[in-house]
Amino acid sequence: MSAPIAVITGASSGIGAATARQLAAAGYRVVLTARRKDRVEALAAEITEAGHQATAYALDVTDRAAVDEFATAFRTLAVLVNNAGGALGLDPVATGDPEDWRRMFDVNVLGTLHMTQALLPALTASGDGTVVVLSSTAGHATYEGGAGYVAAKNGARVLAETLRLEIVGTPVRVIEIAPGLVKTEEFATTRFRGDTDRAAKVYAGVAEPLTADDVADTITWACTRPPHVNIDLLVVRPRAQASNTKLHREP
């Protein structure tokens, strides 16, 4: 029997790349998508050299025509991991840039919508499909300066909850993974537009923030539960983080 196929968006770095490695090791044939073709091709080569199955596909999830074309390659699909996303800025509502808000909504919400709509028929046809939505604890509680990102991740959360209601009775489960503070090579740096000093302050004094591998482990665990088991929502934070606004930092 051929290996089940898992599509991972935003697979060029961070949580997406780590998820691709772990799902491949768990026996899936992973399809890695991201805008940066060179990065996903290098990762696919790495996974293949490790003895697993991987292919790369350059894709912008905000481009609906490109997503629809991509989806034609699949008659059946086991897993879709909607990981592509990100934050821009940390400005208050009064001075936030509407363009930043639009870009965050486009990738975090509409990108997830495009991929899910396009691939839902193949997920259903598999007889055992899984849609994973990577939201964030930001989608469950607000914090100052985060309104744009919070709104986008809340949109992703609501998309997952609503989809689960609408497709109940079909052979597709919907899983939401909501990470807290995760230290990856790009998230904070992208948020602060390349300001590495400001990005480093996000994690300053936190002994052990979550890693991309920690989150990938939860995704892989949820996807490999028996088909009748649905992990509706899994919130994962580092031990040092009690809430979005309560974080223990060592002096």
N, C-alpha and C positions, 0 to 999 in steps of 0.2 A: 504494500500500500504506500502511496506517496505521502510525504509529510504534509501536515496541515499548514496552510499559509497564514502568516501574520504580516499585516501592513503597519508600519510605524511611521508617523509623520514627525517632522522635526528631528530626524535621526542623525543629523550631522554632528551633534555634540551633546554633552550633558545627559539628562535623563533619557532622551530618545536613543542616543547611542548605547547607553548602558542597558536599556531595555532590549534593544536589538541583540546585543551579545547574550543576554540571559535567556531570551525566548529561543534563540538559535540553539543554545546549549540544552534547552528543554525539549528540543526535537522539532521545532517549527522551521519551516522555510521562510525566512524573513525577507520582506521587501522594504528597503530603506528609502524613504523619500525625504527630500529637503531641497531648498533652493540651491545650496552649494554642492554642485555636482561632484567636484573633486573630493570633497569630504566624505560623501556617502559612498563613492566608488572605492576610496581607500578603506573605509570600514567594511564594506562588503568583501574586499580582498582579504582583509584580516580575518574575518569570520570564516571565509572559505578555507583559508590556510590552516585554521584551527580544526578543520574537519567537518564543518557544518555547512548549511545551505543558505546563501544570501545573494540577493541581487539589488542593484541600486537604480534609482529613478529620480532624475531631477524634476522637482515639482513644487510649484507655489500653490499652497492650498487656498489662497484667496482668488485664484484664477479658475473660475468655474468651468470654462471650456476645457482647460488643461486637465482639470480633475475628471471631467466626464470622459475625456479621451483615455486617461489612465485607467479608469474603471472598466473599460471594455476588455481589458486583458484578463478579467476574472469571471469565470462561470460560478465558482464557489470560493468562499473565503471563510477562514476560521476566526480570525481576530483582526480587529481594527483598533489600533491604539492612537487616539487623537491627542498627540503630545505637543504639536506645534503651538507655540504661544509666546508670551513674554510681556514684560512691563516696560513702559517708557515714562521717565520722569517721576518726581515725587512732589509735585506742586499742589497747593491747595485748590479747592474748587474755584475760588475767586480769580485765580491767575493761571489756571491750567490751560494748556494749549489744546484746542479742540481737534487739531490734526493728530496729536498724540492719542487722544481718546478714540478717534476714528480708526487709526491704525491698530490699536489694541483690540477694538471690537472686531475689526475685519479678520484678524488672524485667530484670536481666541474663540470667537463665537461663529462668525460666518465661515471660517476655515473648517471648523468642526462640523458645521451644518453641511457644507459642500461635500466633504468626504463621507459623512454618514449617509446622506441622501443617495449619493452616487453608488456606494458600495453595499447598501442595505439589501438589495435583491440578492447579491452574491452571498452575503452573510446568512440570509434566510435559506437560500438554496443548499447551503452546507448541511442543514439539519441540526447544527450545533454552533451557532455564531455567537461572538462576543464583541460588543462595542465597549471600549474603554475611553472614558473622558477624563483627561488630566485637568482637574480644576485647581483649586488651591484653598488653603484655609482663608485666604483673602475673599473667596466667594461665599464665605459663611459668617464673616464678621468684618466690620469696617475698621479703618484706622486712618489717622490724620495724614493727609498727603497722598493717600492711595485710592481716591475715589474712582479715577478712571480705570485702574487695574481691577479694583474691587467690582465695579460695575460689569466689566468684561467677564471676569471669572464667575460672577453671580449668574451672568447670562449662560455660560457654559454649564454651570450647575443645574439651572432650570431646564436647559435643553435635555440634559441626561434624565432628570426626573420625569419630564413630560414624555419623552420617548419611551421610557419604561412603562408608563401607563398606557400609551397608545399601542404598543406592540405586544402587550401581555397576551399569552396564548400562542405566540409564534416561537420558533426554536432559536430565539436570539435573546441573550441577556445583556443588560446595560449596567456597567460598573463605573462608579465614580471614585477616583483616587484624589484625595485632597491633601497635598503635602504642605507642611509649614516651612520653617527655615531650612533651605537646602543650599549648600555651598557648591556651586558649579563654576566652571571656568568663565562663563559668559553672562549669566543672568543679571547680576548686579552691574557688571561693566556695561552691558547693553542699556540697562535702565538709566545709567548716568552718563550715557553717550561717550564711553571710553575713558571716563575719569576713574582710573584704577585706585587712586587714593581714597576717593569717596566710596567706591565699591567695597574696599577692604574694611571700612568702618562698619559696614553692615554686620560683619562677622567678628569684629574685634571683641576679644574677651570671652567668646563662646567656645568652650573647650572642644565640644564635639557637635557641630551642626550636622544635619543629615547630609549624606552624599548622594550622588546620582545613583550609585549602586544600591543604596538603601531603598530608594523609591522604586527602582527597577525590580528589586526583590519582591516588593509588595504587589507590583503589577503582575509579575510572573506567577506568584502564588495565587492571586485571584483568578487569573486566566486558566490555571491548571487545576482548579477545583472541579469535582464531578459536574456534569452538565446541569443537573437539577439544583445546584448550589449557586445562588447569586449573591455576590458581595455588593449590596446596593451602594454603600458608602464606606470608604476606609479613610479616616483622617490619621495622618502620621506626622508627628513632630519630634524634634530632638527632645531629650529629657530636660534640657535647660529652658525649653519654651513652654510656658503654661497657656499662653494665648498669643494672639497677634501683637499684643502690646505689653506682654509680661515675659521678659527674657532675662535669664540670669547671666551676667557677665562677670568673669573673674577680674579682680582688680589688676 
